[in-house]
Amino acid sequence: MFKHIFLIALTALLVACGNADTNQADALTSKQITKLLPRHVSNKASWASDMVQVFDELKLPKTTQNICTAIAVIDQESNFQADPIVPNLSRASLKAIDEKLEEKFGKTLAKTFRNMLETKPSIDDNFIKQIKQIKTERELDELYQKIFDYFTTTYKISGLAHITKLSGEGIDERINPITTLGSMQVHIDYARTHRRSNMSDRSLRADLYSQYGGLYYGIHRLMLYQADYDKPLYRFADYNSGIYSSRNAAFQQRVSSLTGDKLDLDGDLLLYDNGSPISKKSQSETALIKLFASELTPISERQIRADLKKEKLKDFESTQTYRTVSELFEKKYGKNPSYAIIPQVIISGPKLSRDYNTNWFANRVDKRYQSCMATAKRHKIKLG
């Protein structure tokens, strides 16, 4: 989804800038990282060693701020469990997969699949019974793979091959309810885009469930992009709502202030379907067209659309649309606009007992970050 994200100079609070000598001097050792890990973490030396290797592989400075940033997210997402146990996971996953069946398969195939879950491989030990006995994500994921294989090999239905051919992916990836995986709960779509080696989707899933793989994709997702945030809080919000969503939500707030239109400050400037922008105009795009028309700016609708397509990139800040909105805001209000705000996004999913929002998530992670930084201070670990 984010094919053009590059490692540039990263923000001072989260990814420290500086020359190689400075970064080397500030680099934490495995032993120091071990001291920063929460008390409940088992096998601290192993986690610390893998973190060092991941940071080195991604060429990220191992500063205290950066390490604590990663620690906070790992602890929030899994309490440092490579294969997390999720309460009520099996029941929630059955509901999630049932909701997808007719949409992905159509009524006939969906009915066949449901019947298979209830009666195969035997009435006494059917797949639904097996699913209900599962405790961890990986166990459930592997069972679903077994179920999908059974379905495709046992039921010789021509429609299955047709669906697979049209989608370009196996049926397991079309309806598998396990979409966020591993110790940092990385979405499978993001991991697919950034595979660290040539591997199948199933091998990729196994990689995400490994301790090292979970850290690799999570830290990649969390830190491998430049943003001029003055607080780590906004990067935590981005981890939940999407890269640059905090910056984009602040941009939406500017547009709303200038037009008087009430916009959803969710950080998405375009409307998307399966990660790709659709032609239908979003609230933000419509408001921008209205704004530029009233201000008699030379920015066309085509230019607005082209600029908004860069919303997942740092380069969006250099577009004519972004700069003009900022200039109009400064002219009207006599002050610089906020660079970032917390997006207003509801968090929901089969693994959650109830809906939350990005503000809840970001602040929970930030508390863990602050605790980590306080631990570093207590152990006299350099904070630079």
RARAGI-V378236 format. One record per backbone hydrogen bond with DSSP energy under -1.0 kcal/mol. NH is the residue of the N-H (numbers start at 1). CO is the residue of the C=O. Records with the same first field share a line. If there is no record, write none. Layout:
# RARAGI-V378236
NH=CO  CO
This chain:
# RARAGI-V378236
15=11
23=19
24=20
25=21
26=22
28=62
33=29
34=30
35=31
37=33
41=38
47=43
48=44
49=45
50=46
51=47
52=48
53=49
54=50
55=51
56=52
57=53
58=54
60=55
63=61
67=63
68=64
69=65
70=66
71=67
72=68
73=69
74=70
75=71
76=72
77=73
78=74
79=75
86=135
89=86
92=88
93=89
94=90
95=91
96=92
97=93
98=94
99=95
101=97
104=100
105=101
106=102
110=106
111=107
112=108
113=109
114=110
115=111
116=112
117=113
118=114
119=115
120=116
127=120
128=117
130=126
131=127
132=128
134=131
137=84
140=136
141=137
142=138
143=139
144=140
145=141
146=142
147=143
148=144
149=145
150=146
151=147
152=148
153=149
154=150
155=151
157=155
160=157
162=158
163=159
164=160
165=161
166=162
167=163
168=164
175=171
176=172
179=177
181=186
185=182
186=181
188=179
191=187
192=188
193=189
194=190
204=200
205=201
206=202
207=203
208=204
209=205
214=210
215=211
216=212
217=213
218=214
219=215
220=216
221=217
222=218
223=219
224=220
225=223
229=227
234=231
236=232
237=233
238=234
239=235
240=236
241=237
242=238
245=242
248=244
249=245
250=246
251=247
252=248
253=249
254=250
255=251
256=252
257=253
258=254
259=255
260=256
266=264
273=276
276=273
278=271
286=282
287=283
288=284
289=285
290=286
291=287
292=288
293=289
294=290
295=291
297=292
304=300
305=301
306=302
307=303
308=304
309=305
310=307
311=308
313=310
316=313
317=314
318=315
319=316
323=319
324=320
325=321
326=322
327=323
328=324
329=325
330=326
331=327
332=328
333=329
334=330
341=246
344=265
345=343
347=356
352=349
356=347
358=345
361=357
362=358
363=359
364=360
365=361
366=362
367=363
368=364
369=365
370=366
371=367
372=368
373=369
374=370
375=371
376=372
377=373
378=374
379=375
380=377
381=376
